[in-house]
Amino acid sequence: MSVGGDRLEPAGEMKRSARTGPGLRVQIVLALAGVMLLAYVPLFFAIAQVTRATSLAYREDAARSLGRAVAAHVAEVRANDPTALERTIASHAGDDGALAVAVYGPSREVVARAGPRPRS
């Protein structure tokens, strides 16, 4: 044992200086948090892009399917009972269906329409 001032210290052991910065555990935790942030932020944006693209593709597919169903129904009604055409397309336009439906004749004139009128 050596004498260091008024206290006795074991031989071979040096006096520790006061800590001035964060400890090793804190440094490791901060480094891991930084790595996770660098890894997951781009991943979040990539997943968001894929989700948005999938959602848009689904909406487009649903709109096409709705259009085909309405067109088939309108064609059937037009062939069998032309007087019921307005009533039929009105049933397809609204909150539960298409926003607006228009039926055009062979010379491209509007035969029947339902939904809000287009702005001029």
N, C-alpha and C positions, 0 to 999 in steps of 0.2 A: 504494500500500500504506500501511496505517496501522499504527501501533505500538500494540499492546495489551499492556501489561505487558512481558514479555521476548520474546514471540513476535511475528512479523510476520503479519498477516492480509491477504488480498486486499481491495482497496477495494470497498465496496458489499456485502460479505458480512457478515452479522451472526453473532454467536456463538450456537450452538444451546444451549438450556437442556437440562438433564438430563431424560430421559423419566421421567414419573411414573406413566403408565398403559400399558395394552396398545397396541400399534401398530395402524395402520389395517388391515393384513391380518388380524390376529387379530380385530378388531372385525367385519370383513366376514364372516369364517368363522363367528363366533359368531352373527351376525345370520342368516346362511343356515341354520345348524343350528336356530335357533329357529323360523324360518319352516317348515322341513321338519317339525319336531316338531309344530307347530300344524296342519299340513296332513295329515300321515300318521297321527297317532293317531286322529282321528275316522274316517278312511278305514278303518283297521284294524278298528275296532269295527263299522262299517257292513258290511264284508265278512264279519266273523264272524257278524253277525245273518243275513245273506242265506244264508250257508253252513248255519247251523243250521236255518233255515226250510226250505231245500231238502232237507236230510238228514231232517228230520221228515216232510216230504211224501213222500219216497222210502220211508221206513219204513212209513208209513201205507198207501201204495199196495201195497207188497210184502205187508203183512199182509192187505189185502183180497184180493189175488190168491191168496194161500195159502188163505184161508178159502173162497174160491169153488172152488178146486181140490179141497180136502178135501170140501166139501159135495157136489160133483158125484160124486166117487168113492164117498162114503158112500151117496148116493141110489141109485147104480147097484148097489152091493153089497146094500143093503137090499131092493131090488126083486128081485134075482136069487137071493141066498143070505143070508137073515137070520141064519143061524147063524154066519156069518163076520164079522158086524158088529163084535164086540169086537176081533177080531184085526186088522181093517182100520183101525179108528181108533187102535189101539195102534201101528200102523206109522206113523201120521202124527204122533203125539205124541212128543216127546223133543227132544234137542239139535238135530237136523237139521230139525225141523218146528215145529209149533205147541207151545206150552207145555202146553196141555191141550185136549182135544176132548170135547164132550158132544153126544149126539144126543137130541133131545126128540121125543116122540110127539105125536099130534094133540091129546091132552088135557093137554099141557105137562108130562108126567111124563118123567123121565130114562130113556131106553131103554138107552143104553150110554154109558160115559165112559172116558176114558184120561187119564193125567197125575195130578198131585197133587190130592188132595181139597181142596175149599174149606174154609177155617176157619170154624167156627161162632161 
